[in-house]
Amino acid sequence: MDVKVTEKLTRSGGSYIYRDSMGGQTVEARLDLPYRIGSMVLSEVSVFINNEPLFREEIVLNTRQGKYDFRKSLEDWRPEERYLIPWLTFTEDLCGDVYDDFRKGADPVRLSDVSVEDSPVYKLEPYLIANTINTIFAPGGSAKSLTSLYWALLIDSASQGPAGHVQSGRVLILDYEDSASGYRKRLDKLRSGLNLPDSHQCLIEYRSCQEPLIRERREIRALRESRQYDTIIIDSLGLACGGGIEDSEQINNFMSALRYIIDDDATVLLISHTNKAGHMFGSAYIEHGSRAVFQLDAGKPTSSSELDITLFNTKANNVPRIAPSSYTINFGTDAISYSQKATSETSSASKMTIADLTLDLRKNNQSMTETEVVQRVASIKDKKVEEIEDDVERYLRQVSQGNDATVKQEPTPQSSDQWIKVEGSLYKNKDTGRIAKKSFDQKMRPVYTETGSTQGGSGG
């Protein structure tokens, strides 16, 4: 929507158009979305005279030197003495008006007046939240790009997703690392793995990128609008932001440019990497700017042609956090396929929380007894049974009461560390030797009630 900022300045989305009549000629400047580097505010400007393009360059709007350089360029192209155009006035008015509006920010709106479309929460449930920024990260060679392409194909073909809803749409891949032929080879194998019919026309489009995204934000937004892309995959974040991924200001500028591109009308998946400690590489504002974040953990290859991957949901906004989910990727000669697998059966199981591991074992092994679940959790987490027994029993009780979706590892009113199981529901205090009967409160937390005995058994 176009907004008249001043008599000469119009804002269109995040861009600006400044138009003035000077020296008998119409001078127009079209400016991209401004962004900050330190104290400087920059924008790429294209200058037209009588609708004819003159030149284009990046300018600094709020420094004396920046305005001087811009005015000098104008003077070089159209000398003021010959064309009678007062470039000093033009430069000061243009830079001042744009900078003031940029610094002012958006006007407040009454929330009750904001129209809300009845649109799906997910683009691809449960991984991609619709019309916002999502991030997946993993070490190199972990199949994160392949998995992202698999998701793209599910969206393109409206195929059944891993957990239900998939909203079909048009996908654009902005690639900074690979080649179109490399993507095409993987796409063909994924199509075979999904058994898509020959009649399916794949509409996924690919764009090789060389410049940082912030420099191409206007072109990419125009592409999104003209070709009606509703999903954009960026591979990978570090190259797309032009380096400096640990710099908070650079990441904030990148996220601002990305929001300008999608304008609440497209879903983004950022692909990123881990640092040496195994955490997401870069500024914390990558996670802050994303609505959903998944860490992909590639397990040890189960064979020469199979690889297990697990997705850990490290952040979720406005949707429930999901438990870890796993897939086996089968790399065939002509096909690549994904099949779901219980995370407790993968090498990533030891990285699960006790709550998630307990639920996963119960969900996928209904015949296991409570004791077997406790022993299995202890084995996977490399813990002693008595260290995790109380927590596992509590989670299992919550499952039996239908509360498995809201299981949390919350503190207990009485520490289980001081109690050793004697038999049945009787426990012995390590310090006092007193015997207590174990029960659970309304929140299913363990409570120990002393029986008055220092012996095991019935307390007699």
Residue, then its C-alpha position, 0 to 999 in steps of 0.5 A: m500500500d502506498v503512503k504519502v509521507t510528504e508532498k514529494l515522498t511516497r512510501s511503498g512497502g519498505s521502499y520510497i519514491y521521491r519526486d520533484s520538479m526542478g529546472g523545468q525537469t522532473v527528478e525522481a529518486r527510488l530508494d530501497l528499504p534503508y538499513r543500518i550499519g553502526s550509526m549509518v543508515l544506507s539505501e540503494v537509490s536509482v535516479f531518473i530524470n524525465n522518467e529516463p534512468l540516470f544512475r544508481e548507487e548506494i548512499v548514506l542518508n544521515t552523514r555529511q560525507g554520504k550526502y556530499d558523495f551523492r550530491k557530487s554524483l548528481e553534479d557529475w551526471r547533470p552539472e548544476e550550472r548547465y541544467l539549473i537543478p539545485w542539487l544541494t537542496f534536492t539532496e538535503d530534502l531527499c535524505g532528510d525526508v527518507y531518514d526521518d520517516f525511516r527513524k520514525g518507524a511504523d504508525p501505531v494501529r488499533l489491533s481490533d481494526v486489524s483484519v486477520e485471514d483464516s489461514p492455516v497455522y502450518k505450511l507443513e505440519p509440524y515443521l514450517i509455520a506459515n507466513t513467517i521465518n523458520t530455521i533448520f540447522a545442523p553440521g555440514g553433511s547432515a542431509k539438511s539441504l536434502t530434507s529441506l528439498y524433500w519438504a519443498l516437494l511435499i508442498d509442491s505436490a501436496s503430498q501427505g506430510p509427516a504429521g498431517h497437514v501440508q498446504s500446497g504452494r509454489v516454492l522458490i529455492l535461493d541457493y548460495e552453495d550448490s548448482a541447479s543441476g545438483y538440486r535437479k539430481r536430488l529432486d528427481k530421486l526424491r520424486s521417485g521416492l515419493n512415487l509421484p505420477d508422471s503427470h505431476q508437473c513439478l513447479i519448484e523453481y531455483r535461483s542461484c545467488q551471488e550477492p547478499l540477500i539484503r542487496e537483492r531484496r527488492e528484486i526478490r520481493a518483485l519475483r515473489e509477487s510476480r510469480q506468486y511464490d508462497t515458500i522460500i528456502i534459503d541455502s544457506l544463511g551464512l552466505a545469504c547474509g554476506g558473512g558476519i553471521e555472528d554480528s547481531e546488527q547484520i543479522n537484524n538487518f538480514m531479518s528485516a530485509l527478509r520480512y520485507i520480502i515476504d510481507d507476511d505472505a510467504t513462508v521462509l525456511l533458513i538453512s544454517h550450520t552449527n558451531k564447534a560446540g554443536h549449537m547454532f552458529g551465529s548471533a542469538y538473533i537468528e533464533h530470536g527472528s525465527r518462529a520455529v527452529f529445528q536442530l537436525d541430528a544425523g545419527k550413525p549410518t545404519s547401513s551403506s544406503e541408510l541414514d537416520i535423522t532426528l529433528f529436535n524442536t528447539k524453539a516454537n512460537n504460538v504453537p506447541r513444542i513437538a517431541p523429537s521426530s526421526y526418519t530413515i533416509n534410504f538412498g537407492t540407486d534411482a530413488i531417495s525415500y523418507s520413512q518415519k522411525a521411533t526416535s528411541e530406536t535411533s542413536s539420537a535417543s540419548k539426546m532426548t529429555i527423559a520425558d520425551l524418551t519415556l513418551d516415545l518408548r510408551k507410544n511405540n512399545q505398548s507392550m512394555t511394562e513400567t519396569e521395562v520402560v524405566q530400565r530402557v530409559a536408564s540404559i539409553k541415558d546411561k543412568k542408574v535406575e534409581e536416578i531416573e525411576d521417579d521421573v519415568e514413573r511420573y511421566l507414565r502416570q501422566v500418559s495413562q491419564g491422557n496428559d502425554a501432550t503436556v508432560k513437563q520435567e518439573p521440580t518435585p516437592q520432595s527431592s528423590d535423591q535422598w530416597i532409595k527404593v526398598e520394595g513396592s512403594l516403600y523407600k528408605n531415606k539415605d541420611t536418617g534410615r527412616i522408611a516412607k511410603k511413596s505417593f504422588d500429589q495432584k500434579m503427579r509429583p512424588v511425596y514421601t510419607e514416613t511410616g515411623s519405621t527404620q526397617g523395610g517391609s511393612g514397618g512392623 
